[in-house]
Amino acid sequence: MFGAGRIKIAVIGATGSVGSSVLDICGMFPDRFQVTALACRSNASSLLDLARRFGVSYACLFAPSDAKNCEASEFKKYGIELLTGREGLESIASLSDVDHVVFASSGTDAITSLQRALKSDKDVSLANKESIVAAGQWVMPLVRRPDQLRPLDSEHSAIWQCLRDEPQSLVSRILLTASGGPFRDWTPDRMRDITPADALKHPVWAMGAKITIDSATLMNKGIECIEAMQLFNQPASGVEALIHPSSQVHGIVIFKDSTMKLLSYKPDMRIPAAAALAWPDRIPLGERDEFRAPEMREWSLNFSRPDTNRFPCLRIALDAARVGGAYPPLLIGADEVAVNAFLKGHIPFLTISNIIERTLEEYSGAKPSTLEDAIELISLGGRMAESIITASGG
């Protein structure tokens, strides 16, 4: 019978770019996946459109508008139960009608829902960096079984897939690749005049503004390195970044016997999404021209070390990882504010790293002892960065 044995999926962050990639895969393979619940922050009309398209039973708005009752009645017309707020997200994450929960949202709002999903023994796909970078010590111990938590970001997915059936104890080093962003070959003098429009032109990926700027500064790669340390139980010395302009290889694992594995695929977020949703199976994406792997003769396997003098955000992030404690969540908060200030034209591109580094240098408090402490440190990092920007006339 059609639909028998389908994996029941909930997507939190359904209206964003990663959520769209996940839903594309679900739509391509309706015999494998049944979308039963969707959630987003506040875009009620897009959420309703998606909910109707996939025929879901549950939807959640984390921050509904003032027209909450009107929104609920609109969803109800189509037999969809609308939930709201943090409690609504946590309910979505633990529904008996859900086998697999996808966390494709940014920020810290869904961390308790992630915890709830893991405690409920759901399979989880994760593309939320804050959940691991700031709160990894309160999330990772909740993983009950191998491959219950599946990375969605392309680099972490590549590492995860390279480690298939390989004990993490045999890993020597993990290498995450980066395209180098739009300014990879720019001189320091030229970089002084970078505008937001320049920085939003990523050479490979189409992403939101914040993550595109983070990719241009290489902060995104630094944050991904911190995340990899948590996801794959590696020390700070065991994770590195590598510049790979063609973005054909997404991750490399070097083992203790000096052998290595790497994973290559076209830069399309739907490929790691398919890997996470179907695990341990592999969906036949290669039968479609849009996903087909390049011929070996078309490969360009050029790698180089990142220049942390021109891109200090990577160094700052790796330093925060080595020190640990309060510094990764402070980094997240300070980066958010500094990037927003650049996008608004309040500070130059090269000042982003200065603001973040000063924030970390000026902190003299304790490390977090609870999840609430870690989340508050993100906010504190943002407030400290704002004060630094204001004091400097930005």
C-alpha positions as CSV (number, residue, x, y, z in Angstrom):
1,M,0.0,0.0,0.0
2,F,1.2,3.5,-0.8
3,G,2.8,5.2,2.2
4,A,3.5,2.1,4.2
5,G,6.7,2.3,6.1
6,R,7.3,6.0,5.2
7,I,9.5,8.0,7.6
8,K,7.4,10.7,9.3
9,I,9.2,14.0,9.3
10,A,8.9,17.2,11.3
11,V,10.8,20.2,10.0
12,I,11.6,23.1,12.4
13,G,12.8,26.1,10.4
14,A,10.7,25.0,7.4
15,T,10.6,28.4,5.6
16,G,14.4,28.9,5.5
17,S,16.9,27.8,2.9
18,V,18.0,24.6,4.7
19,G,14.3,23.7,5.5
20,S,13.5,24.2,1.8
21,S,16.2,21.8,0.8
22,V,14.9,19.2,3.2
23,L,11.3,19.6,2.0
24,D,12.5,19.4,-1.7
25,I,13.9,15.9,-0.9
26,C,10.6,14.9,0.8
27,G,8.7,16.2,-2.2
28,M,10.9,14.3,-4.6
29,F,10.5,11.0,-2.7
30,P,6.9,10.9,-1.3
31,D,7.1,7.1,-1.2
32,R,9.9,7.3,1.4
33,F,9.0,10.4,3.5
34,Q,5.8,11.8,5.0
35,V,5.9,15.4,6.3
36,T,3.6,15.4,9.3
37,A,4.7,18.7,11.1
38,L,6.2,22.0,10.2
39,A,7.4,25.0,12.2
40,C,8.9,28.4,11.7
41,R,9.4,31.6,13.6
42,S,6.6,33.9,12.4
43,N,5.9,33.6,8.7
44,A,2.4,32.4,9.0
45,S,1.4,32.6,5.3
46,S,4.5,30.7,4.0
47,L,4.0,28.1,6.8
48,L,0.3,27.6,5.8
49,D,1.3,27.2,2.1
50,L,3.8,24.6,3.0
51,A,1.5,22.8,5.5
52,R,-1.3,22.6,2.8
53,R,1.2,21.4,0.1
54,F,2.5,18.6,2.3
55,G,-0.8,17.8,4.0
56,V,0.6,18.1,7.5
57,S,-1.4,17.6,10.6
58,Y,0.5,20.0,12.9
59,A,2.2,23.4,12.4
60,C,3.9,25.7,14.9
61,L,4.6,29.4,14.9
62,F,7.3,30.2,17.5
63,A,6.5,33.9,17.5
64,P,2.9,34.4,16.2
65,S,1.7,37.8,15.2
66,D,-1.0,39.7,17.1
67,A,-3.5,38.1,14.8
68,K,-2.9,34.7,16.6
69,N,-6.6,33.7,16.7
70,C,-7.0,34.6,13.0
71,E,-4.0,32.5,12.1
72,A,-5.2,29.6,14.1
73,S,-8.6,29.7,12.4
74,E,-6.9,29.7,9.0
75,F,-4.9,26.6,9.8
76,K,-7.9,24.9,11.3
77,K,-9.9,25.4,8.0
78,Y,-7.5,22.8,6.5
79,G,-7.5,20.4,9.4
80,I,-4.1,21.6,10.7
81,E,-3.6,22.1,14.4
82,L,-1.6,25.2,15.0
83,L,0.7,25.3,18.0
84,T,2.7,28.3,19.3
85,G,5.7,29.3,21.3
86,R,8.4,27.2,22.9
87,E,5.9,24.7,24.3
88,G,4.5,24.3,20.8
89,L,8.0,23.6,19.4
90,E,8.7,21.1,22.1
91,S,5.4,19.3,21.3
92,I,6.3,19.1,17.6
93,A,9.7,17.6,18.6
94,S,8.1,14.8,20.6
95,L,4.9,14.0,18.6
96,S,4.1,10.3,18.4
97,D,3.3,10.9,14.7
98,V,7.0,11.9,14.1
99,D,10.0,9.6,13.6
100,H,12.6,12.2,12.5
101,V,12.9,15.8,13.5
102,V,14.9,18.3,11.4
103,F,16.3,21.4,13.1
104,A,17.0,23.8,10.3
105,S,16.4,27.1,12.2
106,S,19.1,29.4,13.5
107,G,19.5,30.9,17.0
108,T,18.8,29.3,20.4
109,D,15.0,29.2,20.4
110,A,14.9,25.5,19.5
111,I,17.6,24.1,21.8
112,T,15.1,22.8,24.4
113,S,13.1,21.2,21.6
114,L,16.2,19.5,20.3
115,Q,16.8,18.2,23.8
116,R,13.2,17.0,23.9
117,A,13.5,15.2,20.5
118,L,16.7,13.4,21.6
119,K,15.1,12.4,25.0
120,S,12.1,11.1,23.0
121,D,14.4,8.9,21.0
122,K,13.6,10.6,17.7
123,D,16.1,10.6,14.9
124,V,17.4,14.1,14.5
125,S,19.0,16.1,11.6
126,L,20.7,19.2,12.8
127,A,21.7,22.4,10.9
128,N,21.6,24.7,14.0
129,K,25.2,25.7,14.9
130,E,24.2,27.5,18.2
131,S,22.8,24.3,19.6
132,I,26.2,22.6,19.5
133,V,28.7,25.5,19.8
134,A,27.0,27.2,22.7
135,A,25.2,24.3,24.3
136,G,26.9,21.1,23.2
137,Q,27.6,19.9,26.7
138,W,23.8,19.9,27.4
139,V,22.9,18.4,24.1
140,M,25.5,15.7,23.1
141,P,25.0,13.6,26.3
142,L,21.4,13.1,25.3
143,V,22.3,11.2,22.1
144,R,21.3,7.6,22.9
145,R,22.5,5.6,19.9
146,P,24.9,5.8,16.9
147,D,23.7,8.1,14.1
148,Q,20.7,9.3,16.1
149,L,22.0,12.9,15.6
150,R,22.8,13.5,11.9
151,P,24.6,16.7,10.7
152,L,22.9,18.6,7.9
153,D,25.7,21.2,7.1
154,S,27.6,20.1,4.1
155,E,31.0,19.9,5.9
156,H,29.8,18.1,9.0
157,S,27.7,15.7,6.8
158,A,30.8,14.9,4.9
159,I,32.8,14.1,8.0
160,W,29.9,12.1,9.4
161,Q,29.6,10.0,6.2
162,C,33.4,9.5,6.1
163,L,33.1,8.0,9.7
164,R,30.4,5.5,8.6
165,D,31.4,2.3,10.5
166,E,34.6,3.9,11.6
167,P,35.3,4.3,15.4
168,Q,36.0,7.9,16.3
169,S,38.9,6.6,18.4
170,L,40.8,5.9,15.2
171,V,40.5,9.5,13.9
172,S,43.7,11.5,13.8
173,R,42.5,14.8,12.3
174,I,39.4,16.2,10.7
175,L,39.6,18.8,7.9
176,L,36.7,21.0,7.0
177,T,36.9,22.7,3.6
178,A,36.1,26.3,2.7
179,S,35.8,28.0,-0.6
180,G,37.6,30.9,0.8
181,G,34.7,33.3,0.0
182,P,34.7,36.2,-2.4
183,F,37.8,37.8,-1.0
184,R,40.1,34.8,-1.1
185,D,42.6,36.5,-3.5
186,W,42.1,40.1,-2.4
187,T,45.0,42.1,-1.0
188,P,44.7,43.7,2.5
189,D,44.6,47.2,0.9
190,R,41.7,46.2,-1.4
191,M,39.9,44.6,1.5
192,R,39.6,48.0,3.3
193,D,37.0,49.0,0.8
194,I,34.7,46.0,1.0
195,T,31.0,46.9,0.9
196,P,28.1,44.7,2.1
197,A,27.1,44.2,-1.6
198,D,30.6,42.8,-2.3
199,A,30.5,40.5,0.7
200,L,27.1,39.1,-0.1
201,K,28.4,37.6,-3.4
202,H,29.4,34.2,-2.3
203,P,31.1,32.3,-5.1
204,V,29.5,28.9,-4.5
205,W,26.5,28.8,-2.1
206,A,23.3,30.8,-2.0
207,M,22.6,31.6,1.7
208,G,21.1,34.1,4.0
209,A,22.9,37.4,4.6
210,K,24.4,36.6,8.1
211,I,26.0,33.3,7.1
212,T,27.2,34.7,3.8
213,I,29.1,37.5,5.6
214,D,30.4,34.8,8.1
215,S,31.7,32.9,5.1
216,A,33.4,36.0,3.7
217,T,35.2,36.6,7.0
218,L,35.8,32.8,7.5
219,M,34.1,33.1,10.9
220,N,31.6,30.5,9.6
221,K,34.4,28.0,9.1
222,G,35.8,28.7,12.6
223,I,32.3,28.2,14.1
224,E,32.0,25.0,12.1
225,C,35.4,23.8,13.5
226,I,34.1,24.3,17.1
227,E,30.9,22.4,16.1
228,A,32.9,19.5,14.7
229,M,34.9,19.2,17.9
230,Q,31.6,18.6,19.8
231,L,29.9,16.5,17.2
232,F,32.8,14.1,16.6
233,N,34.4,14.3,20.1
234,Q,37.7,15.8,18.9
235,P,40.1,18.1,20.7
236,A,40.7,21.6,19.4
237,S,44.0,20.4,17.9
238,G,42.2,17.7,15.9
239,V,40.1,19.9,13.7
240,E,41.4,22.2,11.0
241,A,40.1,24.3,8.1
242,L,41.4,24.0,4.5
243,I,40.8,26.3,1.6
244,H,39.4,24.4,-1.4
245,P,38.1,26.9,-4.0
246,S,36.2,24.5,-6.2
247,S,34.1,23.2,-3.3
248,Q,34.0,19.7,-4.7
249,V,35.4,18.0,-1.5
250,H,33.4,18.9,1.6
251,G,35.3,17.1,4.4
252,I,38.4,14.9,5.0
253,V,39.1,12.5,7.8
254,I,42.7,11.4,8.4
255,F,43.0,8.2,10.4
256,K,45.8,7.1,12.8
257,D,47.2,4.8,10.3
258,S,47.8,7.8,7.9
259,T,45.0,6.7,5.5
260,M,42.3,9.2,4.7
261,K,38.7,9.4,3.5
262,L,37.1,12.4,1.7
263,L,33.6,13.0,0.6
264,S,32.8,14.8,-2.7
265,Y,29.5,15.9,-4.2
266,K,28.1,18.9,-6.1
267,P,27.5,21.8,-3.7
268,D,23.8,21.4,-3.2
269,M,22.3,21.3,0.3
270,R,19.7,18.7,-0.8
271,I,22.4,16.1,-1.0
272,P,23.4,16.1,2.7
273,A,19.7,16.5,3.5
274,A,19.0,13.3,1.6
275,A,21.9,11.5,3.4
276,A,20.5,12.5,6.8
277,L,16.9,11.7,6.1
278,A,17.4,8.3,4.5
279,W,20.3,7.0,6.7
280,P,21.6,4.2,6.5
281,D,20.1,4.0,3.0
282,R,21.2,6.2,0.1
283,I,18.6,7.8,-2.1
284,P,19.2,7.4,-5.9
285,L,19.8,11.1,-6.5
286,G,22.4,10.3,-9.1
287,E,19.7,9.3,-11.5
288,R,18.7,13.0,-11.8
289,D,20.9,15.2,-14.0
290,E,20.9,18.0,-11.5
291,F,22.7,15.9,-8.8
292,R,25.0,13.9,-11.1
293,A,28.6,13.7,-9.9
294,P,31.2,15.4,-12.1
295,E,33.5,13.2,-14.2
296,M,36.8,12.6,-12.5
297,R,38.6,14.5,-15.3
298,E,36.6,17.6,-14.2
299,W,37.9,17.5,-10.6
300,S,40.1,20.3,-9.3
301,L,41.6,19.2,-6.0
302,N,43.5,22.3,-5.0
303,F,43.9,22.9,-1.3
304,S,45.8,25.5,0.7
305,R,46.0,26.7,4.3
306,P,43.8,29.7,5.2
307,D,45.6,33.0,5.8
308,T,44.6,34.0,9.3
309,N,46.4,37.3,9.0
310,R,43.9,38.5,6.3
311,F,41.0,36.5,7.8
312,P,41.5,36.8,11.6
313,C,38.0,35.7,12.4
314,L,39.1,32.1,11.8
315,R,41.9,32.4,14.3
316,I,39.7,34.1,16.9
317,A,37.1,31.3,16.6
318,L,39.8,28.6,17.0
319,D,41.3,30.4,20.0
320,A,37.8,30.5,21.6
321,A,37.5,26.8,21.0
322,R,40.9,26.1,22.7
323,V,40.0,28.2,25.7
324,G,36.4,26.9,25.8
325,G,34.1,27.8,28.7
326,A,32.3,31.1,28.1
327,Y,34.2,32.0,24.9
328,P,32.3,30.0,22.2
329,P,28.9,31.4,23.3
330,L,30.3,35.0,23.6
331,L,31.8,34.6,20.1
332,I,28.4,33.7,18.7
333,G,26.7,36.8,20.3
334,A,29.5,39.2,19.4
335,D,29.7,38.0,15.8
336,E,25.9,38.4,15.3
337,V,26.1,42.0,16.4
338,A,29.3,42.9,14.5
339,V,28.0,41.4,11.2
340,N,24.7,43.2,11.5
341,A,26.6,46.5,12.1
342,F,28.6,45.9,9.0
343,L,25.5,45.1,6.9
344,K,23.9,48.4,8.1
345,G,27.0,50.3,7.1
346,H,28.0,51.2,10.7
347,I,31.4,49.6,10.7
348,P,33.9,48.5,7.9
349,F,34.3,44.9,7.0
350,L,37.8,44.6,8.6
351,T,36.4,45.9,11.9
352,I,34.2,42.9,12.3
353,S,37.0,40.8,13.7
354,N,38.3,43.6,15.9
355,I,34.9,44.0,17.6
356,I,34.6,40.2,18.3
357,E,38.2,39.9,19.6
358,R,37.8,42.9,21.9
359,T,34.6,41.4,23.3
360,L,36.4,38.2,24.2
361,E,39.3,40.0,25.6
362,E,37.2,42.2,27.9
363,Y,35.2,39.3,29.4
364,S,36.3,38.4,32.9
365,G,33.3,36.3,34.2
366,A,32.8,32.6,34.8
367,K,32.1,29.8,32.4
368,P,28.5,28.6,32.1
369,S,27.3,26.0,34.5
370,T,23.8,25.6,33.0
371,L,22.2,25.8,29.6
372,E,20.5,29.1,30.7
373,D,24.0,30.5,31.5
374,A,25.2,29.6,28.0
375,I,22.3,31.2,26.3
376,E,22.7,34.4,28.5
377,L,26.4,34.5,27.4
378,I,25.3,34.7,23.8
379,S,23.2,37.7,24.7
380,L,26.0,39.2,26.8
381,G,28.5,38.9,23.9
382,G,26.0,40.8,21.7
383,R,25.6,43.6,24.3
384,M,29.3,43.9,24.9
385,A,29.9,44.1,21.1
386,E,27.2,46.8,20.8
387,S,28.9,48.8,23.5
388,I,32.3,48.6,21.8
389,I,30.7,49.7,18.5
390,T,28.9,52.6,20.1
391,A,32.1,53.7,22.0
392,S,34.0,53.7,18.7
393,G,31.5,55.8,17.0
394,G,30.0,53.0,14.8
